[in-house]
Amino acid sequence: MATYDDLLPRARSLARRGRRAILGIAGAPGAGKTTLARHLVRELNGTGEPWVAHVPMDGFHLADAELDRLGRRDRKGAPDTFDAAGYAALLRRLREEADGDDIVYAPGFERDLEQPLAGAVPVPPTARLVVTEGNYLLLGTGAWARVRSALDEVWFCEVDEAERVRRLVARHEEFGKARAQAVAWVRGTDQRNADLVAATRDRADLVVRGPAG
């Protein structure tokens, strides 16, 4: 089981294979995927020309208006509340257009609004490594099955369960939920998603143990 300190040489080596590489970081909600991705991007880019880009899966959340239409708003964050096919298509585009001169724009996700934002994440042609992270990169059903084949490696991020739950409750409170509402959401919707993600752990190339704090 790897720690953060072990990962930089391995990530760097992915981009030495003659083409743009895409590294996926999977894991349950609150496991530290975004923290790890940002750590890799920051440390690998250093102070030189950026050659590592960060493309979160969260930009492919369906908008609340569409979730309302589909009757899925009460379980936002479940696999069928994302545009999985769109995400898989973007990963293919990032691979196929790696040697072009154009910026590829990916959607972002605005936490304050809890909504996706089109064209918010630029991936420049200088990016030789793209780090993408999200819950369902290793899911083998539906359009999610197309995601794994687009990734050079997938690392599974995990942390102590009590710490993961604490982070999630704090995150929901930070973005507007009352304490009781946050706890209920974490124990319900988030936990069902976490159980689903945990079942994909064995499909990862590497398991990363995140810091406790």
C-alpha distance (Angstrom), angle and dihedral (degrees) to the residues before:
residue distance angle dihedral
M1 . . .
A2 3.80 . .
T3 3.80 129.3 .
Y4 3.80 128.5 -150.8
D5 3.81 92.1 -94.5
D6 3.80 91.6 60.1
L7 3.78 96.7 52.7
L8 3.80 110.1 70.4
P9 3.84 97.4 75.3
R10 3.80 91.4 46.7
A11 3.80 92.8 49.4
R12 3.79 91.2 46.1
S13 3.80 91.6 51.4
L14 3.81 91.6 57.9
A15 3.80 89.8 67.5
R16 3.80 93.5 52.5
R17 3.78 95.3 74.6
G18 3.80 97.5 91.5
R19 3.81 99.3 -98.1
R20 3.77 141.5 57.2
A21 3.79 110.1 -69.5
I22 3.80 126.7 -151.3
L23 3.79 119.2 -151.0
G24 3.78 119.2 -165.6
I25 3.79 125.5 -154.9
A26 3.79 114.4 -162.2
G27 3.78 131.9 179.7
A28 3.77 144.8 123.0
P29 3.82 123.1 -65.1
G30 3.80 108.5 -73.6
A31 3.81 95.5 16.2
G32 3.80 94.1 120.8
K33 3.81 102.5 -100.5
T34 3.79 95.6 141.5
T35 3.81 92.3 44.6
L36 3.79 90.8 53.2
A37 3.80 93.3 45.2
R38 3.80 92.4 50.9
H39 3.80 90.6 46.9
L40 3.80 91.3 54.3
V41 3.79 94.0 46.0
R42 3.80 93.7 46.9
E43 3.80 96.2 46.2
L44 3.80 96.7 41.8
N45 3.80 95.2 46.1
G46 3.79 92.7 46.8
T47 3.80 111.4 165.0
G48 3.80 98.2 -40.7
E49 3.80 132.1 86.6
P50 3.81 108.1 -47.8
W51 3.80 111.1 -105.4
V52 3.81 98.5 162.3
A53 3.82 121.9 71.1
H54 3.81 130.7 -166.9
V55 3.82 118.5 -140.0
P56 3.83 113.0 175.6
M57 3.79 119.7 -155.6
D58 3.82 89.7 -135.8
G59 3.80 91.2 85.1
F60 3.79 86.8 74.8
H61 3.80 94.8 64.3
L62 3.78 109.6 127.8
A63 3.80 111.9 -113.5
D64 3.80 117.0 -100.9
A65 3.81 90.9 -112.6
E66 3.80 90.1 59.2
L67 3.80 92.4 44.1
D68 3.81 88.4 53.2
R69 3.80 90.3 50.7
L70 3.80 90.8 50.4
G71 3.81 94.0 42.8
R72 3.83 92.8 -120.8
R73 3.81 102.5 112.2
D74 3.81 92.6 106.0
R75 3.81 91.3 62.9
K76 3.78 100.7 38.7
G77 3.80 109.0 166.4
A78 3.81 96.1 41.9
P79 3.83 116.4 124.2
D80 3.80 94.5 -100.3
T81 3.81 92.1 54.3
F82 3.81 91.0 71.0
D83 3.80 133.0 72.8
A84 3.79 93.2 -117.1
A85 3.81 93.6 169.7
G86 3.80 90.7 53.0
Y87 3.79 90.9 50.1
A88 3.80 92.1 50.3
A89 3.81 90.0 48.5
L90 3.81 91.4 52.2
L91 3.80 91.2 51.8
R92 3.80 90.0 52.1
R93 3.80 90.1 48.8
L94 3.79 91.6 50.5
R95 3.79 88.0 54.5
E96 3.80 97.8 42.6
E97 3.81 96.6 45.2
A98 3.78 95.7 43.2
D99 3.81 93.6 113.9
G100 3.79 97.2 45.8
D101 3.78 129.1 99.3
D102 3.79 98.7 -122.5
I103 3.78 130.3 97.4
V104 3.79 113.4 -117.4
Y105 3.80 111.7 -142.1
A106 3.79 121.1 -148.3
P107 3.80 127.1 -171.0
G108 3.78 119.7 -103.5
F109 3.79 132.4 -155.9
E110 3.78 124.5 -121.3
R111 3.80 108.8 -147.0
D112 3.79 94.7 -164.9
L113 3.80 90.5 55.8
E114 3.81 95.1 31.1
Q115 3.82 86.5 -137.3
P116 3.83 136.5 117.2
L117 3.80 118.6 -109.5
A118 3.80 119.7 -149.4
G119 3.80 119.3 -130.1
A120 3.80 94.4 5.6
V121 3.82 100.2 128.4
P122 3.83 118.0 59.7
V123 3.80 119.3 -158.0
P124 3.81 107.5 -164.4
P125 3.80 122.6 -149.7
T126 3.82 87.9 -112.2
A127 3.81 90.8 67.6
R128 3.80 107.7 108.0
L129 3.80 93.9 170.4
V130 3.79 125.5 42.5
V131 3.80 118.1 -166.4
T132 3.79 112.7 -157.7
E133 3.78 125.0 179.2
G134 3.76 138.4 -173.0
N135 3.77 145.5 124.8
Y136 3.79 101.5 -93.0
L137 3.80 107.5 42.6
L138 3.80 91.0 118.2
L139 3.80 98.1 42.3
G140 3.79 110.3 124.3
T141 3.81 100.4 -158.4
G142 3.79 132.4 92.9
A143 3.80 118.7 -22.1
W144 3.82 89.3 -19.6
A145 3.80 87.8 76.5
R146 3.83 88.5 70.0
V147 3.80 92.1 59.3
R148 3.81 99.6 67.8
S149 3.80 93.7 54.5
A150 3.83 90.2 55.4
L151 3.82 92.9 57.5
D152 3.81 126.8 81.8
E153 3.78 92.4 -152.0
V154 3.79 136.7 -4.5
W155 3.78 121.5 -150.9
F156 3.78 120.0 -161.9
C157 3.79 113.9 -139.7
E158 3.79 119.9 -154.3
V159 3.77 139.2 167.2
D160 3.81 137.8 -178.9
E161 3.81 107.3 -59.8
A162 3.79 95.9 -127.3
E163 3.79 90.0 51.9
R164 3.81 91.7 48.0
V165 3.80 91.5 53.2
R166 3.81 92.1 45.6
R167 3.82 90.4 53.2
L168 3.78 92.9 49.1
V169 3.79 94.6 50.1
A170 3.81 90.2 48.4
R171 3.82 91.0 48.7
H172 3.79 93.3 51.9
E173 3.79 90.8 47.9
E174 3.81 91.1 48.9
F175 3.78 90.5 55.9
G176 3.76 97.4 48.5
K177 3.80 112.7 -77.5
A178 3.79 120.2 128.0
R179 3.82 115.0 -118.6
A180 3.80 95.4 -103.3
Q181 3.79 91.9 45.4
A182 3.82 91.4 49.0
V183 3.80 92.8 50.4
A184 3.81 92.1 47.6
W185 3.82 91.7 50.4
V186 3.82 92.4 48.6
R187 3.80 92.7 48.6
G188 3.80 92.4 45.8
T189 3.79 121.8 28.4
D190 3.80 96.9 14.9
Q191 3.80 93.6 47.1
R192 3.80 93.2 50.9
N193 3.79 88.8 52.1
A194 3.81 91.5 46.2
D195 3.81 91.2 53.1
L196 3.79 90.4 51.1
V197 3.80 91.8 49.8
A198 3.81 93.0 46.7
A199 3.80 89.3 59.6
T200 3.83 89.4 62.0
R201 3.83 95.2 54.9
D202 3.80 94.7 101.4
R203 3.81 91.3 60.4
A204 3.82 92.3 64.2
D205 3.80 123.8 103.2
L206 3.79 91.8 -140.0
V207 3.80 137.9 11.7
V208 3.80 115.2 -140.0
R209 3.77 122.6 -160.8
G210 3.79 110.2 -147.5
P211 3.80 127.0 -147.5
A212 3.78 116.5 -88.1
G213 3.78 97.9 -125.9
